[in-house]
Amino acid sequence: MIDCSVTQSSTEGEYRFIVIDNGIGMEDSQIPSLCGGLFKTSKRFSQTSFNGTTGTIGKYGVGIKAILLYYNTEITVSSSTLSESSIATYQLGFEGSSIRVRNKKQTAKPTPLRNTLSGTRITVNHIRGNGALAYAFLTSYLTHLFLLNPPFHLHLSFDSFPPLDFGKETPTLSPSLREPLLDVLPALFPAGESFPRYSSHQEEDVFSLDCFLFVLPPSTRSLRSTGENSCEDRLSMFLLSFGNSKPLFSQSRECGLVAAVLHYPHWSSYGMKLRFRGQAEDRFVTLLDCGVEAKEREGLALVVHLRSSAPIPFTSLTKHSVQPSRTIDLLMKRCLEDVLPRLRERNPLQYVSRASQKRLLVYRDTIPSVANSVTNILALMEPETRRRCLALLHWEEKSLEQVEGEMISRMNAILQDTINRKRQKQ
């Protein structure tokens, strides 16, 4: 169980954020290193207890360093394991490239709790911002996180706002949380962009199919040659899988397909994970696929959503029950044929080969500095020499500022022409 609270500080516009995790805790000597694990995953591994519940052993490094860098403040971490007789409290601050210990103290555990008390408490002071906006953001983020990655158990209390509880004894979804992935994706990536949905309806709306293309925000993209995680890797945090295969379509009578795919790992080779709520009044399956043409897949996600108000008959969870859907294929083709040309016109550089794209990006970014370097050299010349150089370019009547602007404009035009020619060859 994780308990979070946000309380108003004595200074107006500042808040105190406290997180209490009643897990296994951290040993005294390991607290600084665990809290300083830059770019370590927040979930090292999961363990299943004797009563069947799943807990997570975590590292706090990413979140803590982000807080210290953004707010330029300290944090206080108190933690203890079952085997320790005291609680260690550290004040940590960010200096240079690592976290430093500013202060440390030990507090003896209360005698009745000496053998049963464990966990971690993290306190961050001097967080500045708008409380209403922060509450709205946390509500949206935790709601969608719970929807995509159940179950976890969390209680959030926020000054002057209703408390939030996620994950009771049975991790069920309330009607307000029963949302398809095509509605969740824009909320997870608000800087992304979705295009109009392409729909097919049959049998008086008993069956409906929606399809749209979602463009992931630039912050989630990366060229594979950089060695960074791809969009697929980053989105895997939300239990989504991707691949190059065509969209596939299947259902289950007894259990959700998320559980089925987890139970049959070889299904992941098909490149996506379907979500199905078999007991919901409004049944649906949502498919998310990044298998758009290889040269154009960076940053693009195709979302296909099936909704039915009637029972959806499925009999088997075996590999052979997964069948291609001609309806999905046709709708996907219609979506891509309409949207991709518009994307090419808006950002043609995205749709050239990756090797050329990398070189052209370098050229585009260096154009202003090249133009500035040329005008700096011209400024150092003798007036007569500078006049002869500008005359050769027919710019003798222009100031150096005008020359720089003209050079940038011409080089951008040459770059755009190069991009257009490369696109025509592909």
C-alpha positions as CSV (number, residue, x, y, z in Angstrom):
1,M,0.0,0.0,0.0
2,I,1.3,3.5,-0.9
3,D,-0.1,6.5,0.8
4,C,0.5,10.0,-0.7
5,S,-0.4,13.3,0.8
6,V,-0.1,16.9,-0.5
7,T,-0.5,19.6,2.1
8,Q,-0.3,23.4,2.0
9,S,3.0,24.8,3.5
10,S,3.2,27.9,5.6
11,T,4.4,29.8,2.6
12,E,1.6,30.7,0.1
13,G,1.7,28.7,-3.1
14,E,4.0,26.0,-1.7
15,Y,3.2,22.4,-0.9
16,R,4.7,19.5,1.0
17,F,4.6,16.1,-0.7
18,I,4.8,13.0,1.4
19,V,4.9,9.4,0.2
20,I,4.7,6.4,2.6
21,D,5.3,2.9,1.3
22,N,4.8,0.1,3.8
23,G,6.9,-2.3,1.8
24,I,10.2,-4.0,2.9
25,G,12.1,-0.7,3.3
26,M,15.7,0.1,2.7
27,E,18.7,-0.8,4.8
28,D,20.5,2.2,6.4
29,S,23.7,1.9,4.4
30,Q,21.9,1.5,1.1
31,I,19.5,4.5,1.3
32,P,21.9,7.1,-0.4
33,S,22.8,4.7,-3.3
34,L,19.2,3.5,-3.8
35,C,17.9,7.0,-3.8
36,G,20.6,8.1,-6.2
37,G,20.2,5.5,-8.8
38,L,19.9,7.8,-11.8
39,F,17.8,6.3,-14.7
40,K,17.2,3.1,-12.8
41,T,13.8,1.5,-13.2
42,S,11.3,2.4,-10.5
43,K,10.4,-1.3,-10.4
44,R,13.3,-3.8,-9.9
45,F,11.1,-6.9,-9.7
46,S,7.8,-8.1,-8.2
47,Q,7.3,-10.7,-5.6
48,T,4.1,-12.6,-4.7
49,S,3.4,-13.0,-1.0
50,F,1.8,-16.0,0.7
51,N,-1.7,-14.5,0.3
52,G,-1.3,-14.1,-3.5
53,T,-0.9,-10.3,-3.6
54,T,1.9,-8.8,-5.7
55,G,4.3,-6.3,-4.3
56,T,7.0,-4.3,-6.0
57,I,10.6,-3.7,-4.8
58,G,11.6,-0.3,-6.1
59,K,14.3,2.2,-6.6
60,Y,13.4,5.8,-6.1
61,G,16.3,7.4,-8.0
62,V,14.5,8.8,-11.1
63,G,11.7,10.6,-9.3
64,I,13.9,11.9,-6.6
65,K,16.6,13.4,-8.9
66,A,13.9,14.9,-11.1
67,I,12.4,16.6,-8.0
68,L,15.7,17.9,-6.7
69,L,16.7,19.3,-10.1
70,Y,13.3,20.9,-10.9
71,Y,12.6,22.5,-7.6
72,N,16.2,23.0,-6.4
73,T,15.3,21.6,-3.0
74,E,16.1,18.9,-0.5
75,I,14.2,15.7,0.4
76,T,14.0,13.8,3.6
77,V,14.0,10.0,3.4
78,S,13.2,7.8,6.4
79,S,13.3,4.0,6.0
80,S,13.8,0.8,8.0
81,T,13.7,-3.0,7.3
82,L,12.2,-5.6,9.7
83,S,15.7,-6.7,10.8
84,E,16.7,-3.2,11.9
85,S,16.0,-1.8,15.4
86,S,16.0,1.8,14.4
87,I,14.7,4.1,11.6
88,A,17.4,5.9,9.5
89,T,16.5,9.5,8.3
90,Y,18.6,11.2,5.6
91,Q,18.4,14.7,4.2
92,L,19.5,14.5,0.6
93,G,20.5,17.2,-1.9
94,F,21.7,17.3,-5.4
95,E,25.3,18.5,-6.0
96,G,27.1,18.3,-9.2
97,S,26.3,14.9,-10.8
98,S,25.2,13.0,-7.7
99,I,23.0,13.1,-4.6
100,R,24.8,14.1,-1.4
101,V,23.9,13.4,2.2
102,R,23.3,16.8,4.0
103,N,22.3,15.3,7.4
104,K,21.6,11.9,9.0
105,K,20.0,10.7,12.2
106,Q,18.8,7.5,13.8
107,T,15.6,7.0,15.8
108,A,14.8,3.9,17.8
109,K,11.7,2.0,16.8
110,P,8.9,1.8,19.4
111,T,9.3,-1.4,21.3
112,P,5.9,-2.9,20.3
113,L,6.7,-2.4,16.6
114,R,10.3,-3.3,16.6
115,N,9.8,-6.6,14.7
116,T,6.9,-5.5,12.5
117,L,7.7,-2.0,11.3
118,S,9.2,-1.6,7.9
119,G,8.8,0.8,4.9
120,T,9.8,4.1,3.6
121,R,8.7,7.7,4.0
122,I,9.8,10.4,1.5
123,T,9.1,14.1,2.2
124,V,9.6,16.9,-0.3
125,N,9.2,20.5,0.9
126,H,8.9,23.8,-1.1
127,I,7.0,22.4,-4.1
128,R,5.6,25.4,-5.9
129,G,2.5,25.5,-8.2
130,N,-1.2,25.7,-8.6
131,G,-3.0,23.3,-6.3
132,A,-6.1,22.9,-8.6
133,L,-4.0,22.1,-11.7
134,A,-1.8,19.7,-9.7
135,Y,-4.8,17.8,-8.4
136,A,-6.4,17.6,-11.8
137,F,-3.1,16.3,-13.3
138,L,-2.6,13.7,-10.5
139,T,-6.2,12.5,-10.8
140,S,-5.9,12.0,-14.6
141,Y,-2.4,10.4,-14.4
142,L,-3.3,7.9,-11.6
143,T,-6.6,7.0,-13.2
144,H,-5.1,6.0,-16.5
145,L,-2.1,4.4,-14.8
146,F,-4.5,2.2,-12.8
147,L,-6.5,1.4,-15.9
148,L,-3.5,0.3,-17.8
149,N,-1.5,-1.4,-15.1
150,P,-3.9,-2.9,-12.4
151,P,-3.7,-3.8,-9.6
152,F,-1.8,-1.4,-7.4
153,H,-3.0,0.1,-4.1
154,L,-2.7,3.8,-3.5
155,H,-4.4,6.5,-1.4
156,L,-3.9,10.2,-2.2
157,S,-5.0,13.0,0.0
158,F,-4.8,16.6,-1.2
159,D,-5.6,19.7,0.8
160,S,-9.1,21.1,0.0
161,F,-9.9,18.3,-2.6
162,P,-11.6,14.9,-2.3
163,P,-9.3,12.0,-1.5
164,L,-8.5,9.4,-4.2
165,D,-8.3,5.7,-3.6
166,F,-7.0,3.2,-6.1
167,G,-7.1,-0.6,-5.7
168,K,-9.2,-2.0,-2.9
169,E,-9.1,-5.6,-1.9
170,T,-10.4,-6.6,-5.4
171,P,-9.0,-4.5,-8.2
172,T,-12.2,-3.6,-10.1
173,L,-12.8,-0.8,-12.5
174,S,-15.6,1.7,-11.7
175,P,-17.7,2.8,-14.7
176,S,-15.8,6.1,-14.9
177,L,-12.5,4.1,-15.4
178,R,-13.9,1.7,-18.0
179,E,-12.3,3.5,-20.9
180,P,-10.9,2.0,-24.1
181,L,-7.3,2.6,-25.0
182,L,-8.1,5.0,-27.8
183,D,-9.4,7.4,-25.2
184,V,-6.5,6.7,-22.8
185,L,-3.7,7.2,-25.2
186,P,-4.2,11.0,-25.8
187,A,-4.4,11.5,-22.0
188,L,-1.1,9.7,-21.4
189,F,0.6,11.8,-24.1
190,P,-1.1,15.2,-24.1
191,A,1.4,16.6,-26.5
192,G,0.5,14.0,-29.1
193,E,-2.0,14.4,-31.9
194,S,-4.9,12.2,-33.1
195,F,-6.7,12.4,-36.4
196,P,-10.4,11.9,-37.0
197,R,-11.8,8.5,-36.4
198,Y,-12.8,6.3,-39.3
199,S,-15.8,4.2,-38.3
200,S,-17.8,1.2,-39.5
201,H,-21.2,0.4,-38.0
202,Q,-23.2,-2.8,-38.5
203,E,-26.6,-4.2,-37.4
204,E,-28.1,-1.0,-35.9
205,D,-25.0,-0.1,-33.9
206,V,-24.8,-3.6,-32.2
207,F,-21.3,-3.7,-33.6
208,S,-19.0,-0.7,-34.3
209,L,-15.4,-0.3,-35.3
210,D,-13.3,2.9,-34.9
211,C,-9.9,3.5,-36.2
212,F,-7.5,6.5,-35.9
213,L,-3.9,7.3,-36.3
214,F,-2.1,8.8,-33.2
215,V,1.2,10.7,-33.6
216,L,3.3,10.4,-30.5
217,P,4.9,13.6,-29.1
218,P,8.6,14.1,-30.1
219,S,9.7,13.6,-26.5
220,T,8.8,9.9,-26.8
221,R,10.6,9.3,-30.1
222,S,14.2,8.3,-30.7
223,L,16.2,7.1,-33.7
224,R,17.4,3.6,-33.1
225,S,21.0,4.6,-34.1
226,T,21.2,6.7,-31.0
227,G,21.1,3.7,-28.7
228,E,18.1,5.1,-26.8
229,N,14.9,3.2,-26.1
230,S,12.4,3.3,-28.9
231,C,8.8,4.4,-28.6
232,E,7.8,0.8,-28.1
233,D,10.1,0.3,-25.2
234,R,8.9,3.5,-23.5
235,L,5.2,2.6,-23.9
236,S,5.8,-0.9,-22.6
237,M,5.6,0.6,-19.1
238,F,1.8,0.6,-19.7
239,L,1.6,-3.1,-20.7
240,L,1.4,-2.4,-24.4
241,S,3.2,-4.4,-27.0
242,F,4.0,-3.6,-30.6
243,G,5.4,-5.2,-33.7
244,N,5.4,-5.3,-37.5
245,S,2.6,-7.7,-38.0
246,K,-0.8,-6.8,-39.4
247,P,-3.6,-6.1,-36.9
248,L,-5.1,-9.3,-35.5
249,F,-8.4,-9.7,-33.8
250,S,-9.6,-12.1,-31.1
251,Q,-11.8,-12.4,-28.1
252,S,-12.3,-14.5,-25.0
253,R,-15.5,-15.8,-23.3
254,E,-14.0,-16.4,-19.9
255,C,-11.2,-14.0,-19.2
256,G,-9.7,-10.8,-20.4
257,L,-7.1,-10.9,-23.2
258,V,-4.6,-9.0,-21.2
259,A,-4.5,-12.0,-18.8
260,A,-4.5,-14.4,-21.7
261,V,-1.5,-12.7,-23.4
262,L,0.4,-12.7,-20.1
263,H,-0.5,-16.4,-19.7
264,Y,0.6,-17.3,-23.3
265,P,3.8,-15.3,-23.8
266,H,4.2,-16.5,-27.4
267,W,1.3,-14.3,-28.3
268,S,3.5,-11.3,-27.9
269,S,5.1,-12.3,-31.3
270,Y,2.0,-11.0,-33.0
271,G,2.9,-7.5,-32.0
272,M,0.1,-6.2,-29.9
273,K,-1.9,-6.8,-26.8
274,L,-5.7,-6.6,-26.8
275,R,-7.8,-5.2,-24.0
276,F,-11.2,-6.8,-23.3
277,R,-13.7,-6.3,-20.5
278,G,-15.9,-9.4,-20.8
279,Q,-18.3,-8.6,-18.0
280,A,-18.9,-5.0,-18.9
281,E,-22.2,-3.9,-20.3
282,D,-20.4,-2.1,-23.0
283,R,-18.0,-4.7,-24.3
284,F,-15.0,-3.6,-26.3
285,V,-11.6,-4.7,-27.6
286,T,-8.9,-2.1,-28.4
287,L,-5.9,-2.8,-30.5
288,L,-2.8,-0.6,-30.7
289,D,-0.3,-1.2,-33.4
290,C,2.9,0.6,-34.4
291,G,3.4,-1.7,-37.4
292,V,2.9,1.0,-39.9
293,E,5.3,0.8,-42.9
294,A,8.8,0.4,-41.5
295,K,10.2,3.7,-43.0
296,E,7.3,5.6,-41.5
297,R,6.6,4.0,-38.2
298,E,8.6,6.3,-36.0
299,G,6.2,8.2,-33.8
300,L,3.0,6.7,-35.3
301,A,0.5,4.4,-33.5
302,L,-2.6,3.0,-35.2
303,V,-5.5,2.5,-32.8
304,V,-8.4,0.2,-33.8
305,H,-11.4,-0.1,-31.4
306,L,-14.2,-2.7,-31.5
307,R,-17.3,-2.0,-29.4
308,S,-20.3,-4.3,-29.2
309,S,-23.5,-4.1,-27.1
310,A,-24.1,-7.8,-27.8
311,P,-22.2,-10.9,-26.5
312,I,-19.1,-11.5,-28.5
313,P,-18.7,-15.3,-29.2
314,F,-15.3,-16.7,-28.6
315,T,-14.5,-20.3,-27.7
316,S,-10.7,-20.7,-27.5
317,L,-7.6,-19.1,-26.2
318,T,-5.3,-21.2,-28.3
319,K,-2.9,-19.6,-30.8
320,H,-5.1,-20.9,-33.7
321,S,-8.1,-18.9,-32.6
322,V,-6.4,-15.6,-33.5
323,Q,-7.7,-14.7,-37.0
324,P,-6.9,-11.8,-39.3
325,S,-9.7,-9.3,-39.7
326,R,-10.5,-8.1,-43.2
327,T,-12.7,-5.3,-41.7
328,I,-9.8,-4.0,-39.7
329,D,-7.4,-4.2,-42.6
330,L,-9.7,-2.2,-44.9
331,L,-10.4,0.4,-42.3
332,M,-6.7,0.7,-41.5
333,K,-5.9,1.1,-45.1
334,R,-8.4,3.9,-45.5
335,C,-7.1,5.7,-42.5
336,L,-3.4,5.5,-43.6
337,E,-4.2,6.5,-47.2
338,D,-5.9,9.6,-46.0
339,V,-3.6,10.7,-43.1
340,L,-0.1,9.8,-44.2
341,P,0.0,12.3,-47.1
342,R,-1.1,15.1,-44.8
343,L,1.7,14.1,-42.3
344,R,4.2,14.1,-45.1
345,E,3.2,17.6,-46.2
346,R,3.5,18.9,-42.6
347,N,6.8,17.3,-41.7
348,P,8.4,15.8,-44.8
349,L,11.7,15.2,-43.0
350,Q,10.1,12.4,-41.0
351,Y,9.4,10.3,-44.1
352,V,12.8,10.0,-45.6
353,S,15.2,7.1,-44.8
354,R,16.7,7.1,-41.3
355,A,20.3,7.5,-42.4
356,S,19.4,10.5,-44.6
357,Q,17.1,11.9,-41.9
358,K,19.9,11.9,-39.4
359,R,22.2,13.8,-41.8
360,L,19.5,16.3,-42.9
361,L,18.7,17.0,-39.3
362,V,22.3,18.0,-38.7
363,Y,22.2,20.2,-41.8
364,R,19.0,21.9,-40.7
365,D,20.3,22.6,-37.2
366,T,23.6,24.0,-38.3
367,I,22.2,26.4,-40.9
368,P,21.9,29.4,-38.5
369,S,25.3,29.0,-37.1
370,V,26.9,28.7,-40.5
371,A,25.2,31.9,-41.6
372,N,26.3,33.6,-38.4
373,S,29.9,32.5,-38.9
374,V,30.0,33.9,-42.4
375,T,28.7,37.3,-41.3
376,N,31.2,37.3,-38.4
377,I,34.1,36.8,-40.9
378,L,32.7,39.6,-43.2
379,A,32.5,41.9,-40.2
380,L,36.3,41.4,-39.6
381,M,37.2,42.3,-43.1
382,E,38.4,45.6,-44.3
383,P,35.5,47.7,-45.7
384,E,36.8,47.5,-49.3
385,T,37.4,43.7,-49.1
386,R,33.9,43.2,-47.6
387,R,32.3,45.3,-50.4
388,R,34.0,43.2,-53.1
389,C,32.8,39.9,-51.4
390,L,29.3,41.1,-51.2
391,A,29.3,42.3,-54.8
392,L,30.2,38.8,-55.9
393,L,26.9,37.6,-54.3
394,H,25.0,40.7,-55.5
395,W,24.4,41.7,-51.9
396,E,26.4,44.9,-51.9
397,E,23.4,47.0,-50.9
398,K,22.5,44.8,-47.9
399,S,23.5,45.1,-44.3
400,L,25.2,42.2,-42.5
401,E,22.0,41.4,-40.7
402,Q,20.1,41.2,-44.0
403,V,22.9,39.1,-45.5
404,E,22.6,36.6,-42.6
405,G,18.8,36.3,-43.0
406,E,19.2,35.9,-46.8
407,M,21.7,33.1,-46.3
408,I,19.5,31.2,-43.9
409,S,16.6,31.5,-46.3
410,R,18.5,30.2,-49.3
411,M,20.1,27.3,-47.4
412,N,16.6,26.3,-46.0
413,A,15.3,26.3,-49.6
414,I,18.1,24.1,-50.7
415,L,17.5,21.7,-47.8
416,Q,13.8,21.5,-48.6
417,D,14.5,20.8,-52.2
418,T,16.9,17.9,-51.2
419,I,14.2,16.5,-48.9
420,N,11.6,16.6,-51.7
421,R,13.9,14.8,-54.1
422,K,14.7,12.1,-51.6
423,R,11.0,11.6,-51.0
424,Q,10.3,11.2,-54.7
425,K,13.0,8.5,-55.0
426,Q,11.4,6.3,-52.2
